């Protein structure tokens, strides 16, 4: 049974052991691809969607706490100093954020960022 959730600002959810991924400034296409992927994934995810236009760094810091990974659209103006972040988009090694989710779904959690990034 799939228990993945998309969480939008300013909501939060109680952790249920799902992989917690933060998406910063995803495009509509990115979000559509991820939503489709989550429907067929064998893993469970809590995917927080944050847009830079929210200007709520306290909230962003809160949701980034204990996140497995933070995926930032390369066109985003949002900057973080987190160790667990990757910029994605044209010109980056990670072209689409769904590629990261696919690696996790294939049970390559430990190697997901090494293989994709």
C-alpha atoms as one frame of an Amber mdcrd trajectory, in Angstrom:
protein
   0.000   0.000   0.000   1.381   3.376  -1.020   1.382   6.017   1.715   3.217
   8.764  -0.137   2.152  12.333   0.487   2.707  15.686  -1.194   2.850  18.354
   1.499   2.379  21.990   0.557   3.165  25.166   2.431   2.402  25.868   5.269
   1.392  22.311   6.211   3.523  19.674   7.898   2.832  16.016   8.598   3.841
  13.666  11.349   6.678  11.405  10.199   5.629   7.841   9.434   8.979   6.435
   8.399   8.568   7.703   4.847  11.492   9.088   2.878  11.362  12.852   3.411
  12.327  14.921   0.389  12.073  18.698   0.023  11.444  20.140  -3.456  12.303
  23.792  -3.785  10.755  25.710  -6.680   9.767  22.701  -8.798   8.215  23.423
 -12.166   4.680  22.238 -12.889   6.212  19.509 -15.075   8.503  18.380 -12.226
   5.591  18.179  -9.862   3.379  16.294 -12.331   6.124  13.741 -12.981   6.691
  13.220  -9.254   2.973  12.903  -8.510   2.674  10.229 -11.200   5.766   8.439
  -9.900   4.461   8.430  -6.320   1.326   6.585  -7.451   3.386   3.631  -8.714
   6.327   3.720  -6.307   6.998   0.833  -3.949   8.572   3.232  -1.419   6.694
   5.821   0.632   7.623   9.481   0.474   6.707  12.715   2.194   7.456  15.304
  -0.464   7.418  18.871   0.792   6.965  21.496  -1.914   8.390  24.919  -1.088
   8.431  27.973  -3.338  10.938  30.760  -2.820   8.138  33.302  -3.080   6.917
  32.180   0.358   9.879  33.951   2.022   9.473  31.818   5.140  12.969  30.701
   6.076  11.832  29.546   9.515   9.412  27.112   7.876  12.045  26.031   5.341
  14.564  25.349   8.110  11.923  23.381  10.008  11.022  21.092   7.112  14.667
  20.592   6.140  15.380  19.194   9.602  15.698  15.417   9.226  15.022  15.539
   5.466  16.672  12.761   3.489  17.417  15.132   0.648  16.682  18.650  -0.579
  16.244  19.068  -4.338  16.506  22.665  -5.562  15.519  23.789  -9.039  18.622
  25.408 -10.538  16.601  28.470 -11.524  15.589  29.029  -7.883  16.961  31.968
  -5.937  16.710  29.962  -2.695  20.111  29.184  -1.219  20.848  26.737   1.577
  24.038  25.514   3.176  22.751  21.993   3.769  24.971  18.999   3.106  22.032
  16.979   1.814  21.064  19.179  -1.127  21.283  18.940  -4.886  20.505  21.504
  -7.532  18.756  20.065 -10.568  17.871  21.304 -14.018  19.482  22.186 -17.316
  23.243  22.009 -17.043  23.178  19.989 -13.796  24.016  16.299 -13.411  20.482
  15.731 -12.101  18.190  16.918 -14.880  14.835  15.991 -13.313  14.093  15.423
  -9.624  12.089  12.280 -10.409  15.414  10.589 -11.270  16.338  10.806  -7.582
  13.024   9.219  -6.565  13.530   6.371  -9.049  16.914   5.551  -7.514  15.366
   5.373  -4.041  12.493   3.251  -5.313  14.953   0.722  -6.680  16.174   0.210
  -3.115  19.395   2.063  -3.780  18.825   4.488  -0.938  22.437   4.480   0.202
  23.713   5.048  -3.308  20.917   7.279  -4.615  22.744  10.557  -4.376  26.076
   9.098  -5.424  24.568   7.503  -8.517  22.414  10.438  -9.562  24.351  13.476
  -8.445
